[in-house]
Amino acid sequence: MNLTYDQVPIPTDWRFAKLKNLPIEFIDGDRSARYPKRDELVDSGVLFLNTSNIVQNTLDLSTVNFITPEKFAALNKGKLRPMDIIITTRGSIGKLALFNCKYKTGFINAQMLIIRSYGSDVDQHFLFYVLASGSCQELMLNFASGSAQPQLPIRDLTEIPIPVPPVETQRKIAGILSTYDDLIENNNKRIKLLEQAARDLYREWFIHFRFPGHEDVEMVDSETDFGMIPRGWEVGCLGDIASDKREGVSPEKLDPYEPYVGLEHIPRKTVALSSWGKASDANSRKFLFKAGDILFGRIRAYLHKVAVAPIDGATSTDAIVIVPKTPAFYANVLMCVSSNRFVDFATAVSQGTKMPRSNWKVLTQYPMTLPPIEVASKYDEVVRDIVHAIHTAVFKNRILVEARDLLLPRLVSGELDVNDKDIQGIA
């Protein structure tokens, strides 16, 4: 168990203070009749953030809701400013993110709270890192009430004590820690660019049929909805080139430290799997997978959870482990099952109302054009290099996160001196 900050010694020029005694605003959402309803959501406008938009202490806007500017103007509370801290206070307690995206404002849902420092005594970035530290997170969980839907009332949150160094020291601490976050963000941008490159190439080769040497290949009528396709290509379905791997295992037969991937670990709208737990977290039968296998979240397919495993491990049976029947078609399978069009198909054919579930036998009927193996092999070579580069960036980020998270409690508690030359060299 972590010691709370008021139980450890701090430098003489630091002090402890409860959040309620600091120049900090706590702003909850507008819970009046004006609160946006589902039928008031639009495709673009002002951001309307949900708890799912906070992932690993960052904003994830890959899937996000919007409200109209007119609706936003009618709301009284819950409006965001740049660099506001967003924290979840219901359900998943204590998830944090800085509102530092391209949008100038937004609105939080009823399960969130805005924390905003004012004046010159508390640096907002430093406050974010303090709240993200293990000691504060543990206190938040201790203060949470309720079992089915835990919640953290503002009055309890404000009772949490934190260390308050001189503001110049706060800025130095935030600068050191944000160096890690900047490197992580750069790697995330590289991952997005790499993935987009693979998708752009897939669209060129297999949708528009502009593959290398296409000028010399005659187009013929496929006599299907696909219309004209290159001679030598076929119209088939996903099941022609992919299969599901169902290597089941009971949790007691797994090494407790074996990597475990639940649906909660699989990210949305990216194939880059960057987090996982351990097998000791699992309590029911699982499927084994190998590095490179494709994991497809079968529950609520519209969440678009499709990723490539960077490690061997076990996954929930709520995920489908997909592999190519022929290695040369690996890239085609990956780009197909992670595409918006395929996810829309999986959503449409899912069964069930509360927790709709995809059936692999039905998914295999997804129609697609199948190139000659020579074309598939050329594309596969490119994409396998891209997947390798993505995984390299993922592991770099895990190292950076681990280093930052080791430094964080020692810096914000004063255990490490920010003026130390070795620490200064990090920033």
N, C-alpha and C positions, 0 to 999 in steps of 0.2 A: 504493500500500500504506500502511495506517495505521501510524504509529509506535506501539510499545507504550508503556504509561504510564511505564515505568522508563527510557525514552529521551527524555523531555521534562522541562523544568524545572517545578517545582511551587512553590507558596508556601512560605515558610520554616517555617510552623507545620504543614505537611503532612508525611506520610512515605509511603514505599512499603512494601508487605508482600505476601508471597505468601499466597494464600488459606489454606494449611495453617498459617500462623503467626498467624492471626486467630481470634477466638472464634466459629467457624462449624462447624456440624455438616453432614455430608454423609450423607444417609440414602437407601439404595437400597431397591428393592422386595423383597418376600418372594418368593424364587425357589425355595422348597422345594416339596414335594409338595402343600402347602396352597394354592398359587397358584390363584386362581379359574379354573375351566374354563368353556368356553362354555355348557354345560348348567346351570351354577350361576348364570348371570346372571338377574336378575329385573326386573320392571317398575318397582319402587320400592324404596327402602332406603338403603344407603350408596353414595355416588358411587364408581365405579371408572373412573378417568380413563385415556384413551388419548392418544397423540400428536396425533390429529386434533382433540382438544379444545383445543389451543393454536393460536390463529390471530392473527397480527400482535401478538404479545406480550400477548394477553389470553385469558381462558378463554372458550371457546365451548361452551355447554352445550345447544345446540339439539338435538343428538343425543348422548345419553350413556348409558352402561351403569350398572347398579346391582348390588350384592351384598347379601345379607341381613345384618342386624346380627350374627347368629350366626356367619356366615362371616367377617365383619370381625373379630370378637373372637378368632377362631382364628388370625389372621395376626399375625406377630411384628414385621414391618418394613413401611415404606412407608406409614405412616399420617400423614395431613395434619393440620396445625393452621392456624387463621386466619393469614394473611399469610405463610405459607410460600412460598418461591420454588420453582417447579416447572421443571425443565429437561430437555430431551430429550437423551439420550446415545447413542442408537443410531438408525441410519437418517438422519433429519434432525437434524443436530447443532446444539445451542444454542438451540432454540426455547424461549422463556421465558414464564411467566405467574405472576402473584401469585394465591395462593389467597384471594381476597377476595370470594367469592360468598356467597349466602344459606346455604349448607351449612356446618355447623360442623366437619365432618371429611370424609375421603374416603380413597381408596386409589389409589396410582399403579401403572401397569403396569410390566413389566420393562424398558421402553425409556426410563424416566424416573428422575429423581433429585430428592430434596428437599434444598434448601439452606436452613439455618435458623441465623441469628445468635443469639447469646445474650450476656448481659452488657450493658454500657453503652458499649462501644467502637465498635460497628458498627451503624448504623441499617439495618434490614431493607429499607426502601424505597429508601434510597440504594444499597445493595448490588445491588438489582434493576436500577437504572438503570446502574450500572457494568458489570454483566454483559451488559446489552443494548447497550452501546456498541460501535462498530465495532472498536475495538482488541481488546477481549475476545473478540468474536465471531471475529475473524480468528485469534487465538491458539487458540481452541477448535478451529477447523477444521484448523489446523496440527498440533495434538496428536492429532487423530482418526486412527485406524488402520483398515485394512480397506478393500476396494474395493466388493465387492458389498453389504456391510452395514457402513458406517463406524460406529465406536463411539469414545466418549471415556471412557477409564477414569478412575475417581475420582482415582487417584494422579497422573495427568497434569493433570486439572482443578485440583487443589489447588496445582500449581506456578505457576499464573498469578499474576503480580504486579499489584496494583491500588493506586491512590492512596488514602490514608486521611487525610482532613482531620479536624480536631476534630469531635466528634460534633454539636455545635451547627451547624457549617457543613454537615455531612452532611444534617441535617434541613432546613436552608434550601434546599439544592439539590433535595432530594426534594420539598419543598413547591412550588417553582417548576415543576418538571417535571410533578408530579401535577396542577397547575392545567390543563395542556393535556390530560392524560388524563381529567380530570373533564369538561371541555368535550366531548371526543370521546365519552365515555360518555353524556352528556346527549343528544348528537345521535343516538347509536345507539338510545337509548330512544325518541326521537321517531320514528325510522324504524320501529321495531317497532310503535308505536302507530298510525302512519299505515297501515302494511301491514295491521294487524289491523282497522282501520276499513274498509278496502276489502273484506276477507274477510267481515266481519260483514254488510256491505251486500249482498254477493253472495249470502250464505246467505239473507238476508231476501227478496231480489227473485227469485232464480232457483232456490232450493231450496224455500222455504216459500211462494213466489209472493205475497209481501206487497209488491208494487211500487206506486208511486204510481197511484192510481185502480183498484186491484185490486178494491175493493168493488163496482164497477160492471161487472165482467167475469165472465161465467158460467164455471163449471168444467165441463169435458167429459171423457169417458173417452178416454184416448189409445190404449186397446187395446194398451198395451205395459206393461212392468214399471214405468214411471213412474206409472201409474194416472191419476188426475185431473189435468188441466192446464188453464190458462186458455184460453178460446176465442181463436183467432187465433195461438196458439203451435203449434209443431211439435216432433216428436221426430226428431232427426237424429243427426249424429255430428260430431266435431271437424273432419273433412275438409270439411264443408259451409261452414265459416267460416274455416279456417286452411290455410296452405300452408307448405312449407319453401322457403327461399331458398338456392340452391346456386350462388352466384357464386364459382367457384373461382379461385384465383390462386397462382402459384408464388412461393416466398419471395424469389427474386432480383428479382422485379418490384415488391416492396414497398419503400417508404421504410423504411430501417433503424429510424427512430424512430416508425413507425406503431404505434399501440397494438395489442398482441397479447393476446388472452385465451385462456389454456389452461384445461383442466379444473381445474388446481390453483388458478386464480384465482377460479373461480365458487364463491360461498359456499353453504353448506348451509341449506336451509329459510328462505331470505330472498331476495327479488328484488333486493335492494340490492347491486349489483356495485361494490365500492370499490377493487379493486386490479387491476392489469394490468401486463404487461411491454411489451416493444417487439419489433417484427418481426424484428430481428436475432437474437432468441432462437429464432426458428422455423427449422426445417430441412426442412420438407416442405410439401406443398400445403395451402393454407388456404382457408377460406370468408370472404368479406368480409361485413360487416354495417354497418348504420347505427344511429345513436342511436335508441333506442326499440325496436329489434328484440329479440326474446326468445331467449335462449340456453338450450338444454336439453341437459344432459349425457347423452349416449346410452349411455356406458359405465357399467355398474353403476348403473342408474337409481335403485336403493334409496338411494343417497347423497343423493338429493333436491337436485340442483344445477340450479336454474332461476333465471335472473336477467334483468333488463332492462338492456341496454347503455346507459350514460349518454353514450357517445362513439361515433364511427365507428371501425372498426378491422377486424382480421382475427382469426379464431378457429380453433381446431383442428377438423379434420374429425370429431373425436370428439364434437363438439357439433352439435346441430341448430339452425339459424337459423329461427325461426318468425315468420311475419307473418300478419296478418289478410287475408282476401280482400276484405273491405269495412272501411274505417276505423272505422265505427261499432261493429264487433264486436271491436275491439282489446282492450278491458277484459275482455270475456267470455273471449277466448282466453287472456289472461294469467292470470286467476284460475283458469281450468280447468287449464291445464298446470302450474301451480305448486301445485295442491292436493294434499293427501295422497292423496285417492282416485285421482287420475290417476297419480301416481307409483307407487302400488301396482299399478295396471293396467299401467303400463309395465314394472314389475319382473316381473310375472307373464308377460308376453308376450315378454320378452327372450330371446335365443338365445345359447347358449354357457354353459360352466360356470365356467372360471377368470375370464374377463372378459366376462360377459353383456352383449349389445349390443341396444339398442332399434332397431326398424325403423320409419321414419316411415310407411310405407304401412300398417303394422299399427296404429300409434298413431292414425291418422286415423279408425279404426273405433270409437274411444271414443264411446259413446252419450251424448247430452246433450239437454236441452230448449233449443229455440231461440226466443227472444222475437221479437215484431215489431221492426222496425228502430227504431221510435220509442222503445221501452223500452230497447233496447240503446244508443241514442244518449245518453239521459239518464244511464244508468249510466257510459257511456264518458266523458262530460264530468267527472263526479266523480273517476273513477279517474285520468284524465290529469293532473288537478290534483294528486292524491296522488303520482303517479309523479314529477311535476316537483318537488314538495316533498322527496321522498326523494332525488332527484338533487342538489338544492341542499344537503341535509345531507351527502351523500357528498362533494361538492367542498369543503365547509367542513372536513370531517374531514381530507381530503387536505392542505389548507393547514395545519391544526393539526399534523398528523403531521410535515410537512416542517419547520415552525418548531421543533417540539420536538426533532426529530432533528438539526437544526443546532445547537441550544443544548446538547443533551445532552453531546457530547464536550468542548465548551469549558467547561462547568460542572464536570464530574466530573474534569477534568484540572487545574482551577485557572486556566485561561486567562482566564475571566471571573470577576470578583469578585462574590460573591453579595450583598455589601453596597452594590454600585453602585446608585444611585437608579433608573436605567432598568431594571435587572434586577429590583429589588424591586417596581417598579410592575407587573410582569407578574403576580406572585402577588397 
